[in-house]
Amino acid sequence: MIIYENDKVEQIAHLMTIVIGISMYIFGLIGNILNISVFAIWSRSRKQINEFQSPIRVSNSSLYLLTSSCANFLLILYPLLTRIIFDGFQYSKTPMNEFYTCKLRFYALHTLDSISLMCICMATLDRYLISSRKVHLRQLSPTLHRTKQIIVIFIVLNCFHNIPVGIYYKVSDFDECIISSPIYIYYYLWIVQIFLHGIFPMSFLSFFGILTYKQLKLFAYPNRQLNINIDKQISRMLLLSCLSISISSIPYSVQYVYSVFYTEFNERLTSYKLLVYYISVLSFFSNAVLNFYIFLISTPNFRQQVKKLCFGQIRFGRYPNNRVNIIGSALNL
């Protein structure tokens, strides 16, 4: 009876990975394609004229969010797909195919995830700088060309930083991907998983998000109602983004801490531990999948842009003087 129950739990775990994983894969790809389309329009280098005919510069935030959406798209396209194949359909992992089943998969997973989170943090920081009442802080916001250089530097640094992940991951005797180095595994646990994926982005977004919200409330907008709407939109975006990152990072980090300290090295997971592991792994991808729907729910201007995009109402290269500025300036995107 115990053996039968364990087999049943394993079947549930694999079926859950297939059903939920495929749903996340489809909705994640669609959402990030729309994200990329919208932010590609908003991040184009151009001068905008607001409704009072005063020139304003397009913020760099949309360029950061465009890069983050591209990273999320690739994160779903390859690491999530391979997770569904290997954990759901139980495609076997062997030393012969461990390069793309373990090494490349986890290298791409952590590199793309780090790029996505760092870009979201930089978008929040840029919003804080350009909304400041202090001139010297607003001047710290880089130009569009400098922003592109910063993004390239972030991508290169993350690619180099995660090289050990690709080196030390291997296939275990029980057909699982594990880190073979007993030394690097603690750096991977505390720095890569807990700090870079959890503590740092959540703290950073919460801190600068609150400061940005307070600064925007102090601005003297020509239209008071627009000011109120902007505050509500930004507060909802920040709250839901932080919640999404928490859902993504906390379960996986807790599970990994448990596996390191309470599971023997190279030990096969029991059925219930396997179920918990699969749930935490799927939650890891939730931030990449949910970003589009967070923006869609919390930001009316984003919904309008998506609607225009879906119904073919946007003509690239043509922007009415008094229409597109509301989208770009209202959210500093």
Buried (B, 14 or more C-beta within 10 A) or exposed (E): EEEEEBEEBBEBBBEBBBEBBBEBBEBBBEBBEBBBBBBBBBBBEEEBBBBEEEEBBBBBBBBBBBBBBBBBBBBBBBBBBBBBBBBBEEEEBEEEEBEEBBBBBBBBBBBBBBBBBBBBBBBBBBBBBBBBEEEEBEEEBBEBEEBBEBBEEBBEEBEEBBEBBBBBBBBBEEBBBBBBBEEBBEEBBBEBBBBBBBEBBBEBBBEBBEBBBEBBEEEEEEEEEBBEBBBBBBBBBBBBBBBBBBBBBBBBBBBBBBBBEEEEEEBEBEBEBBBBBBBBBBBBBBBBBBBBBBBBBBBBBBEBBBEBBEEEEBEEEEBEEEEBBBBBBBBBB
